Amino acid sequence: MSRFLFYIIILMGCENSFENSFCVSTGTNQSTNYDAYIKVTAEEVLIDSHWNLLDQALANSHPFTVVPDSVGINKISVEIPESIPQSIFDSTLWDDYTAKCIACGRCNFV
């Protein structure tokens, strides 16, 4: 029996920058690579689908256009260096960091 593994990416928009956010500096404030974007307001649920199965399920609904919310400016900005010295990867800082691991996924986010 064959097993197929696939992922569906549901995009969450972000209308406001948080205090220490720097997504604009890194270019991660917008994405076009997703299967669906869902925006929930007080009055309605809006969906931007790039997924055939969802498109079929929504075939009888009224057409609309929704653009994912994205931050346009952050209070702070950062510069990403062209290269990172190996000494950063060898730092003992990571020993302390990994000793506290609770498998929350924070490191992936950072």
ABEGO torsion letter per residue (X at the ends): XBBBBBBBBBBBBBABBBAABAAAAAGAABBABBABBBBBBAABBBBBBABAAAAAAAAABBBBBBBBBBBABBABBBBBBABBBAAAAABAAAAAAAAABAGAGAAAAX
